[in-house]
Amino acid sequence: LYARIMKTKAGEAAMKRPVNPIVAAYRSFEAAKMINLPLWKVIPGLLTQWDKMYLLSLFGAATQKLVAATVHGDLEKGVQFVGQSQGLINDIPSVQELVDRCIDEAMSTHATVGATFEKK
């Protein structure tokens, strides 16, 4: 399932190898169970809409890997999805520092932008 992921051994391994059709079918069943989709609806889909079922199987595999990384904190076996904003992180402040920064930025923006909209 094409997505931005954290560069880890598990992430690199997941992106290298394609899923074979038998594993994809099995994972489709697992993914269907996760979203409460009756299995009798998956079987015709496997036969007539393979591309959609293949994506469902990738979703199922990705969800398992995501849970391993995010819920259990296991980046050795799990895959952590990341976004573009991760590259913008320069430090890891405490909660108090983060709240103080947000308040300071809000007050600064209000002072700058607020002056533009003041009634004259």
N, C-alpha and C positions, 0 to 999 in steps of 0.2 A: 504494500500500500504506500504509494509515493507520498512522503511527508518529510518535513525537516525533523531530524532527530539528533540527540546529543551524540557526539562522537565517542563511542565506547566500543569495546570488543563485541559485545552482544549486538549493538546497533549496526556495526559494519558487517557482521555475519548475516544479520537479517536482511540487509540490502543486497548482498551478493548472490544469494541462491534463490532461484525461482521455486515456487511451490509446485509439486507434482500433482496431477489430477486426482489421485486417490486421496492424498492428504487434503487437497482443497475441498473435496466432497465431504470428508469427515469434519473438517473445520466449518463447513457450511452448516452442518447439523448442530455443532456446538454453538455457533453464532446465533442460529435460529432459536435455540433453547434460551440463550441469554436475553433475547428480545421477545420471548414468548410467542414465537412464530411456530405454528403447528408443523411438525415434520412432514405431514402429508402434503403441505404446500411447497416444501423444499424439493421433494423428489421430481415433480414435473418441471420445476424451475431448472434443476440440474440437467434435465434432458432437453429442454427447449430454450432456455436462456442462460447458457453456460457462462457468458461474460458477466452477468449480474450475480450469479451464484459464486463465481470466482472472486468477485469483489467482496461478497459477503464472507467468504472464507478468509480473505485477507483481513477483513475487519475483525473477525473472530480471533485470528492469530495475533493481530496487533493489540487487541484488547487484553489478551492474556499477558503479553509482554509488558504492556503499559501498567497493568495492575502489579506485576512483579516489581517494576521500577518505582511507581508512585506510592502505592499503598504499603508495600513491604520494604521499600528503599533498597532493593537489590538491583544495582546497575550492572552487576556481573551477568545476570540472566535476563534482566528486563531491558526494555527500550523506552527511553524518555523522549517524548515529543517536545520540540522546542519551536519557538517562533523567531521572527526577525528581530524582535526587541531584545532577545537574550544578548546579542552582541553590543547592546548599549549599556550593559551593566558594568559599572566601573568600581563599585564598592558594595559592601554589605553592611548597611547601617543598622543600628538598633532600632526598635520600634519607635522609641522616643525621638531619636534623630530624624527618622523618616517623617513622623508627624510634624516635628518642628520645621523641617524643610518645606513640607506641603503648605503649612500655614504661612511661612515667610514668602514663598512663591505666590500664593494667593493674594497676600497683602500687597506685594510688589506689583503684581498684575493689576489689581484693583486700583492702586494709586496711579499707574500709568494709563490704563484704559479708562478708568473711571473719570479722569480729568477730561477725556475726549467727549464724554457724554453728559457732562454736567450742564445744568440749565444756566443760561446767561441772562 
